[in-house]
């Protein structure tokens, strides 16, 4: 694949946060084929992989989550002209130093909130693949973006699709500056995961290996399990409300097994605009970097002559109760969305370790939410406090299911 040079439309300096994860590695692959300069890579503790990436793209800065991992990376990159920083705030410090035109944020989970806020303060474009930061602190991120004159373009497949559909009208917005009143419905598509069509009883005791066998997307283990429980789609519903300024009642989930239509927007005149494409996260990354233009690629796209059927179905909320709980989470607001994320992270980690059953994931999360107080999300400290309290609460509940 040899994309056309797009130096006239693509910002030249790009930072990638979370470069060793699934989205980060695909971002490197996509952007290294474009006329851009990857100036910063950040990772957790995988020094071997980021060293390999750095030798290929030759960034100016690399950051690691710990000083120990940073020391390991410095040894691996001896002789390379790369500055390596380590520590829990290393990526935050390096974000302003790297002078990027676009920051691709693909750090997973609530751990990505500090860097999301730091990126928003730079005043540049943020290509956002971290849904948890938007769900827990979207208002704060938008406030920083507006204050600094920055911009957010979603990278998550469904939200990238919605953003592209919204660009067909004055409804285009990811910071509340569009006109959501012309939106009748956002139709958020879902593959249905590996257990589509099965009953709650039949999937209660499936193994981690079965849950990690996603039919369409290649992702990290946590998000893959979330796709199996449909919790990930629930997160995306909340994210859509936050990103596009629409109420929960205007977001509808449709099971679409072919994963060709990535989402749709229905307008008040009953016109529906859909975004179609092969399931490939690199497409979303390219669009976030080249927006509002498009980078040409020579790779073959959809062969419509082979698409015999596109199917749609309603999700089974009895079999997948975590998707059904998001309406209440949105209604309660405050730090409750943060609690949902933290409880799910604890439950999924326990499942992957083999400590609880698949069915217990939803029970642990719902039990934890039932004990979660309504607290205002009016500061970063309040969000972090809710996270810590929720994890402790979830750990106690997990003991009943082990």
C-alpha positions in Angstrom: 0.0 0.0 0.0 1.5 3.3 -1.1 -0.7 6.3 -0.1 -0.5 9.5 -2.1 1.7 12.1 -0.4 -0.6 14.4 1.5 1.9 17.0 2.8 -0.4 19.8 1.8 -3.3 18.5 4.0 -1.7 16.5 6.8 0.0 18.0 9.9 3.6 17.0 9.8 4.3 16.3 13.5 2.4 13.5 15.3 2.7 12.1 18.9 1.3 8.7 19.7 0.3 8.0 23.3 0.0 4.3 24.1 2.1 3.2 21.1 2.5 -0.4 22.1 -1.2 -1.1 22.4 -3.5 -2.4 19.7 -4.6 1.1 18.4 -1.1 2.5 18.9 0.6 -0.2 16.8 -2.0 0.3 14.0 -1.5 4.1 14.2 2.2 3.7 13.7 1.6 1.4 10.7 -0.9 3.8 9.2 1.0 7.0 9.8 4.4 5.6 8.8 3.0 5.2 5.3 1.9 8.9 5.2 4.0 12.0 4.9 4.1 12.7 8.6 6.8 12.8 11.3 6.1 10.7 14.4 7.9 12.8 17.0 6.8 11.1 20.2 6.0 7.6 21.4 4.7 6.7 24.9 4.1 3.3 26.5 3.6 1.6 29.8 6.4 -0.9 30.5 6.9 -2.7 27.2 10.4 -1.5 26.5 11.2 -4.1 24.0 8.3 -3.2 21.6 8.7 0.6 21.9 12.4 0.2 21.3 11.6 -1.6 18.1 9.1 1.1 17.1 11.6 3.8 17.9 14.3 2.3 15.7 11.7 2.3 12.8 10.1 5.7 13.1 12.9 7.6 14.9 11.0 9.8 17.3 12.5 12.7 19.2 11.0 11.6 22.5 9.9 8.3 24.1 8.3 8.0 27.5 7.7 5.1 29.9 5.4 4.7 32.8 8.3 3.8 35.2 11.8 4.9 35.6 12.9 1.3 35.6 11.3 0.8 32.1 12.8 4.0 30.9 16.3 2.8 32.0 15.7 -0.4 30.1 14.7 1.6 27.0 17.7 3.9 27.2 20.0 0.9 27.1 18.0 -0.6 24.1 18.3 2.8 22.2 21.9 3.5 23.0 23.4 5.4 20.1 19.9 6.5 18.8 19.1 10.3 19.0 16.1 9.8 21.2 15.3 11.4 24.6 13.8 8.9 27.0 11.8 10.0 30.1 10.3 7.8 32.8 7.8 8.1 35.6 4.0 8.3 36.0 3.9 11.8 34.7 6.5 11.4 32.0 4.1 11.4 29.1 2.3 14.5 30.4 5.5 16.4 30.6 6.7 15.4 27.2 3.4 16.2 25.5 4.1 20.0 25.6 7.8 19.5 24.8 7.3 17.5 21.6 5.5 20.3 19.7 3.1 18.0 17.9 0.5 19.1 15.4 -1.7 16.1 16.3 -1.7 13.9 19.4 -3.1 10.4 18.9 -4.3 9.3 22.3 -4.6 5.5 22.5 -3.8 4.9 26.2 -6.5 2.5 27.4 -8.7 2.9 30.5 -8.9 5.5 33.2 -5.1 5.5 33.3 -5.4 7.7 30.1 -7.2 10.6 31.8 -4.2 12.7 32.9 -2.6 12.6 29.4 -6.0 13.4 27.8 -6.2 16.5 29.9 -2.6 17.4 29.2 -3.2 16.9 25.4 -6.3 19.1 25.5 -4.3 21.9 27.1 -1.8 22.1 24.2 -4.2 23.7 21.8 -3.6 21.2 19.0 -5.8 18.5 17.5 -6.3 15.4 19.7 -7.2 12.2 17.9 -9.0 10.4 20.7 -9.2 6.6 21.0 -9.6 6.6 24.8 -13.3 6.4 25.6 -12.9 6.3 29.3 -11.4 9.8 29.5 -14.4 11.2 27.6 -16.9 9.2 29.7 -15.5 10.3 33.0 -14.3 13.8 32.3 -15.6 14.9 29.0 -16.7 18.3 30.3 -13.2 19.1 31.6 -11.5 17.9 28.4 -13.8 20.1 26.3 -13.2 23.1 28.6 -9.5 22.7 28.2 -9.8 22.3 24.4 -11.9 25.5 24.1 -9.6 27.4 26.4 -6.5 26.4 24.4 -8.1 26.5 21.0 -7.7 22.8 20.3 -9.8 20.3 18.6 -10.9 16.7 19.2 -11.5 14.1 16.5 -12.7 10.7 17.6 -10.7 7.6 16.5 -13.0 4.9 17.9 -14.5 3.2 14.8 -18.1 4.0 15.6 -17.6 7.5 16.8 -15.3 8.3 13.8 -18.2 7.1 11.7 -20.7 9.3 13.5 -18.4 12.3 13.2 -18.1 11.7 9.5 -21.9 11.4 9.1 -22.4 14.6 11.1 -20.1 16.5 8.8 -22.9 16.2 6.2 -24.8 18.8 8.1 -24.4 21.6 10.6 -24.7 19.0 13.3 -21.0 18.3 13.1 -19.6 18.7 16.7 -17.5 17.0 19.3 -17.5 19.8 21.8 -21.1 21.0 21.9 -20.6 23.6 19.2 -22.9 22.0 16.5 -26.7 21.7 16.4 -27.8 18.4 17.7 -31.4 19.4 17.4 -31.3 18.2 13.7 -30.4 14.7 14.9 -33.3 12.3 15.2 -31.2 9.2 16.2 -27.6 8.1 16.3 -27.6 4.4 15.3 -24.5 2.8 16.9 -23.6 -0.5 15.3 -22.2 -3.5 17.2 -20.8 -6.8 15.9 -22.5 -8.6 18.8 -19.3 -10.2 19.9 -18.6 -13.9 20.0 -21.8 -14.8 21.9 -24.4 -13.2 19.7 -27.6 -15.2 19.7 -26.9 -17.2 22.8 -28.9 -17.1 26.0 -27.7 -15.7 29.3 -27.5 -19.2 30.8 -25.5 -20.6 27.9 -22.7 -18.1 28.2 -22.6 -17.9 32.0 -19.6 -20.2 32.2 -17.7 -19.6 29.0 -13.9 -19.5 29.3 -11.6 -16.5 28.9 -10.3 -18.0 25.7 -13.8 -18.1 24.2 -14.5 -14.6 25.3 -11.3 -13.4 23.7 -12.2 -14.8 20.3 -13.8 -11.7 18.8 -15.3 -12.4 15.3 -14.2 -9.1 13.6 -11.8 -6.8 15.4 -8.3 -7.5 16.7 -8.0 -5.7 20.1 -6.4 -5.9 23.5 -7.8 -8.5 26.0 -9.8 -6.1 28.2 -11.7 -4.4 25.4 -12.3 -7.8 23.7 -14.0 -9.1 26.9 -16.0 -5.9 27.1 -17.1 -6.6 23.5 -18.2 -10.0 24.6 -20.3 -8.7 27.4 -21.4 -5.7 25.3 -20.1 -3.4 28.0 -17.9 -1.8 25.4 -21.0 -0.8 23.4 -22.5 0.6 26.6 -19.4 2.7 27.1 -19.7 3.9 23.4 -23.3 4.9 24.1 -22.2 7.1 26.9 -19.3 8.4 24.9 -21.7 9.3 22.0 -23.8 11.3 24.4 -20.7 13.2 25.6 -19.1 13.7 22.2 -22.1 14.8 20.2 -24.3 16.5 22.8 -27.3 14.3 22.4 -29.5 12.7 25.1 -29.4 9.0 25.9 -32.8 8.5 24.3 -31.4 9.5 20.9 -28.7 6.8 20.8 -29.8 3.3 19.6 -27.6 0.2 19.4 -28.0 -2.1 16.4 -26.3 -5.5 16.1 -24.7 -5.6 12.6 -22.7 -8.8 12.3 -20.9 -7.9 9.0 -19.2 -4.8 10.6 -19.4 -2.9 7.3 -21.6 -0.1 8.4 -19.7 1.5 11.3 -22.6 3.7 12.5 -25.4 5.9 11.1 -27.1 9.2 11.8 -30.8 9.7 11.2 -31.9 13.3 10.8 -35.2 14.9 11.6 -36.3 14.6 7.9 -35.9 10.8 8.2 -32.7 10.9 6.0 -30.2 8.3 7.3 -26.5 8.8 6.5 -24.2 5.9 7.1 -20.4 5.4 7.0 -19.3 2.2 5.5 -15.8 0.6 5.2 -13.8 -2.5 5.9 -13.1 -3.0 9.6 -9.7 -1.4 10.0 -8.7 1.0 12.7 -6.0 2.5 10.5 -8.7 4.2 8.5 -9.9 6.0 11.6 -6.4 7.1 12.5 -5.7 8.4 9.0 -8.9 10.4 9.1 -8.3 11.9 12.5 -4.9 13.1 11.3 -5.8 14.3 7.8 -9.3 15.8 8.7 -11.1 17.6 7.1 -9.3 16.1 4.0 -8.8 12.4 3.3 -5.5 10.7 2.6 -5.6 8.5 -0.5 -4.5 4.9 -0.2 -4.0 2.3 -3.0 -5.3 -0.6 -0.9 -8.6 -2.1 -2.2 -11.8 -1.1 -0.4 -15.2 -2.8 -0.2 -16.1 -5.1 -3.0 -19.9 -4.5 -3.1 -20.5 -7.3 -5.5 -19.6 -9.8 -2.7 -21.9 -8.2 -0.1 -24.9 -10.3 -0.4 -26.5 -9.3 2.9 -26.3 -6.6 5.5 -28.3 -7.6 8.6 -29.5 -5.7 11.7 -30.9 -6.9 15.0 -31.8 -5.6 18.4 -29.4 -6.4 21.3 -30.5 -9.0 23.9 -30.4 -7.0 27.1 -31.3 -10.0 29.2 -28.3 -11.9 28.0 -26.1 -8.8 28.1 -27.4 -6.7 31.1 -24.4 -4.4 31.2 -25.6 -2.7 28.0 -29.0 -2.3 29.6 -27.6 -0.4 32.6 -26.1 2.5 30.8 -29.3 4.5 30.7 -29.4 4.7 34.4 -25.7 5.6 34.5 -26.3 8.5 32.1 -29.3 9.7 34.2 -27.3 9.6 37.4 -24.3 11.3 35.9 -21.6 12.8 38.1 -18.9 10.2 39.0 -21.2 7.2 38.3 -19.8 6.7 34.8 -16.3 6.6 36.4 -17.6 4.0 38.8 -18.9 1.9 36.0 -15.5 2.0 34.3 -13.6 1.1 37.4 -16.0 -1.7 38.5 -15.8 -3.2 35.0 -12.0 -3.1 35.0 -11.8 -4.9 38.3 -14.4 -7.6 37.2 -12.9 -8.2 33.8 -9.4 -8.5 35.2 -10.6 -11.1 37.7 -12.3 -13.0 34.9 -9.2 -13.0 32.7 -7.2 -14.3 35.7 -9.8 -17.2 35.9 -11.1 -16.1 39.4 -14.7 -15.5 38.4 -17.1 -16.8 35.8 -18.1 -14.8 32.7 -21.6 -14.4 34.1 -20.2 -12.9 37.3 -18.7 -10.0 35.4 -22.1 -8.3 35.0 -23.2 -9.2 38.5 -20.1 -7.7 40.1 -20.5 -4.5 38.1 -24.2 -4.1 38.8 -23.8 -4.9 42.5 -21.0 -2.3 42.7 -23.1 0.3 41.0 -26.0 -0.3 43.4 -23.7 0.7 46.3 -22.2 3.7 44.5 -23.3 7.1 45.8 -24.1 10.0 43.5 -21.2 12.4 43.6 -20.5 15.5 41.4 -17.7 15.1 38.9 -16.6 18.7 39.4 -12.9 18.1 39.7 -10.2 15.6 38.7 -9.7 14.9 42.4 -13.4 13.9 42.7 -13.1 11.5 39.7 -9.9 9.9 41.1 -11.6 9.5 44.5 -14.6 7.8 42.9 -12.3 5.5 41.0 -10.4 4.5 44.2 -13.5 4.0 46.2 -15.2 2.0 43.5 -12.2 -0.4 43.0 -12.2 -1.1 46.8 -16.0 -1.6 46.7 -15.7 -4.0 43.7 -12.9 -6.0 45.3 -15.1 -6.7 48.3 -17.9 -7.8 46.1 -15.6 -10.0 44.0 -14.9 -12.1 47.1 -18.4 -13.4 47.0 -18.0 -14.7 43.4 -14.5 -16.2 43.6 
